[in-house]
Amino acid sequence: MAALVDARELFAVYPSATGGVAALQGLTLTVEEDEISVVLGPSGSGKTTLMRVLAGLARPSAGSLVAAGIDLLHASSRELGRYRRDVLGYADQHYWRALAGELTAEELVALPLGLSSARPAERRARARALLERVGLLDRASARPRELSGGEQQRIALCAALAHRPRLVIADEPTGDLDAESARAVYVLLAELVSEQGASAVVVSHDPASTEVADRVVHIRDGRVSEERQGDVETAVVGSGGWLRIPEETLRAAGIHDRARIVLGDRSVGLHPVDGRVAAPVAASVRLEGARGVLLEARGVSRRYGTQTALDRLDVTFLPGELTVVVGPSGSGKSTLLGLLAGMDVPDEGDVLLGDVVVSSLDCKPIRGARVELWQANATGRYRHPADDRTEVPIDPAFTGFGRAASATIASPVLTAKRARRSSAGSAAFISSRASRTASAARTARSGSSP
């Protein structure tokens, strides 16, 4: 029987200032029917690129890739769309991206079935059956902001499996969860995939993910370096005789930058080279920087409907110290970080950064209206999600504007963010005013007349 996924000698090259970066370098991988494969590897090894290629979200630069009988390298855009709709179930590393804030849990799970033209009654029955299966039927009417991280991840898994895909791809599905919740999600994923008769490819940094795997695949430098199926571990021999051996295995054997090859009877042995020692490890360098300021949460409470995420929390973070916040899913960790970052405001209490009351610079959701977020992008500007043309500088150091010009441009936005009630028309006026003010400031900086 043919494999569900057959990838051979895949290359994926991304352009760069130096000419190109190869994320995949001759990778070969097969995924059988009804199999769960877990892909492990360090950051930068090509795991996420492999997932995007398997999901039909990116095309490899060279090689061959067939999934469910579809040639993904040469398929048209329409064929790739049908593949993602009918064959594929995808659970992203950032699962919250797939959860539209205005939809309920039941609507989110039913959404993929709607794209497949399923009848409303069928969509509802399937969604509720999956929610009951993962213990969230009582949360069917809850919206994502009212769910814990673990609950959101279970909703995302249900949505990925709702249309009964043949292949499920999960890219770091537990990256934002604590160890106990992560292990529960892996077990749940394995059970759901098995019940649906699907195959799964799971990318992870977490060794606990291997507990549910039929096959474990290790990737290094864009290639499969070793595989383990059951109790049998194998190294992969690539084209041209290249052999990838885990670095920790070589170090344990005393092998460093050279090895002696000994050919035996139907075997090849690697031995340390006498007299060769490991290269010295560079000493760590301490980086000195400006002293920070105190970050505090004073009597902070945050509620989502009837759910209390934080209840009169007091916590202080000292400058120059690394603080690790731990706790099970649903304990309020993400809520706390959102408040500290100024992405949300508490129902009670204050967040202070030095002498600045951070919680007073943001706004509470406008009643009866959709919340509009201002997001910082890599250019150091706030970008309005509904109008890509409106960018508001957030720091003169990023933009080259003077401090006065930056304050002038940002002031309409801060006014809008502080407003408790506003009509859609006034918000649009403020956005367009900010755009015109930014344009005038740019003109003034260049020395030309408007």
Rosetta blueprint (number, residue, H / E / L):
1 M L
2 A L
3 A L
4 L L
5 V E
6 D E
7 A E
8 R E
9 E E
10 L E
11 F E
12 A E
13 V E
14 Y E
15 P L
16 S L
17 A L
18 T L
19 G L
20 G L
21 V E
22 A E
23 A E
24 L E
25 Q E
26 G E
27 L E
28 T E
29 L E
30 T E
31 V E
32 E L
33 E L
34 D L
35 E L
36 I E
37 S E
38 V E
39 V E
40 L E
41 G L
42 P L
43 S L
44 G L
45 S L
46 G L
47 K H
48 T H
49 T H
50 L H
51 M H
52 R H
53 V H
54 L H
55 A L
56 G L
57 L L
58 A L
59 R L
60 P L
61 S L
62 A E
63 G E
64 S E
65 L E
66 V E
67 A E
68 A L
69 G L
70 I E
71 D E
72 L L
73 L L
74 H L
75 A L
76 S L
77 S H
78 R H
79 E H
80 L H
81 G H
82 R H
83 Y H
84 R H
85 R H
86 D H
87 V H
88 L E
89 G E
90 Y E
91 A E
92 D L
93 Q L
94 H L
95 Y H
96 W H
97 R H
98 A H
99 L L
100 A L
101 G L
102 E L
103 L L
104 T L
105 A H
106 E H
107 E H
108 L H
109 V H
110 A H
111 L H
112 P H
113 L H
114 G H
115 L H
116 S L
117 S L
118 A L
119 R L
120 P H
121 A H
122 E H
123 R H
124 R H
125 A H
126 R H
127 A H
128 R H
129 A H
130 L H
131 L H
132 E H
133 R H
134 V L
135 G L
136 L L
137 L H
138 D H
139 R H
140 A L
141 S L
142 A L
143 R L
144 P H
145 R H
146 E H
147 L L
148 S L
149 G H
150 G H
151 E H
152 Q H
153 Q H
154 R H
155 I H
156 A H
157 L H
158 C H
159 A H
160 A H
161 L H
162 A L
163 H L
164 R L
165 P L
166 R L
167 L E
168 V E
169 I E
170 A E
171 D E
172 E L
173 P L
174 T L
175 G L
176 D L
177 L L
178 D L
179 A H
180 E H
181 S H
182 A H
183 R H
184 A H
185 V H
186 Y H
187 V H
188 L H
189 L H
190 A H
191 E H
192 L H
193 V H
194 S H
195 E H
196 Q H
197 G L
198 A L
199 S E
200 A E
201 V E
202 V E
203 V E
204 S E
205 H L
206 D L
207 P H
208 A H
209 S H
210 T H
211 E H
212 V H
213 A L
214 D L
215 R E
216 V E
217 V E
218 H E
219 I E
220 R E
221 D L
222 G L
223 R E
224 V E
225 S E
226 E E
227 E E
228 R E
229 Q E
230 G L
231 D L
232 V E
233 E E
234 T E
235 A E
236 V L
237 V E
238 G L
239 S H
240 G H
241 G H
242 W L
243 L E
244 R L
245 I L
246 P L
247 E H
248 E H
249 T H
250 L H
251 R H
252 A H
253 A L
254 G L
255 I L
256 H L
257 D L
258 R L
259 A E
260 R E
261 I E
262 V E
263 L E
264 G E
265 D L
266 R L
267 S E
268 V E
269 G E
270 L E
271 H E
272 P E
273 V L
274 D L
275 G L
276 R L
277 V L
278 A L
279 A L
280 P L
281 V L
282 A L
283 A L
284 S L
285 V L
286 R L
287 L L
288 E L
289 G L
290 A L
291 R L
292 G L
293 V L
294 L L
295 L E
296 E E
297 A E
298 R E
299 G E
300 V E
301 S E
302 R E
303 R E
304 Y E
305 G L
306 T L
307 Q E
308 T E
309 A E
310 L E
311 D E
312 R E
313 L E
314 D E
315 V E
316 T E
317 F E
318 L L
319 P L
320 G L
321 E L
322 L L
323 T L
324 V L
325 V L
326 V L
327 G L
328 P L
329 S L
330 G L
331 S L
332 G L
333 K H
334 S H
335 T H
336 L H
337 L H
338 G H
339 L H
340 L H
341 A L
342 G L
343 M L
344 D L
345 V L
346 P L
347 D L
348 E E
349 G E
350 D E
351 V E
352 L E
353 L E
354 G L
355 D L
356 V E
357 V E
358 V H
359 S H
360 S H
361 L L
362 D L
363 C L
364 K L
365 P L
366 I L
367 R L
368 G L
369 A L
370 R L
371 V L
372 E L
373 L L
374 W L
375 Q E
376 A E
377 N L
378 A L
379 T L
380 G L
381 R E
382 Y E
383 R E
384 H E
385 P L
386 A L
387 D E
388 D E
389 R E
390 T E
391 E E
392 V E
393 P E
394 I L
395 D L
396 P H
397 A H
398 F H
399 T H
400 G L
401 F L
402 G L
403 R H
404 A H
405 A H
406 S H
407 A H
408 T H
409 I H
410 A H
411 S H
412 P H
413 V H
414 L H
415 T H
416 A H
417 K H
418 R H
419 A L
420 R L
421 R L
422 S L
423 S L
424 A H
425 G H
426 S H
427 A H
428 A H
429 F H
430 I H
431 S H
432 S H
433 R H
434 A H
435 S H
436 R H
437 T H
438 A H
439 S H
440 A H
441 A H
442 R H
443 T H
444 A H
445 R H
446 S H
447 G L
448 S L
449 S L
450 P L
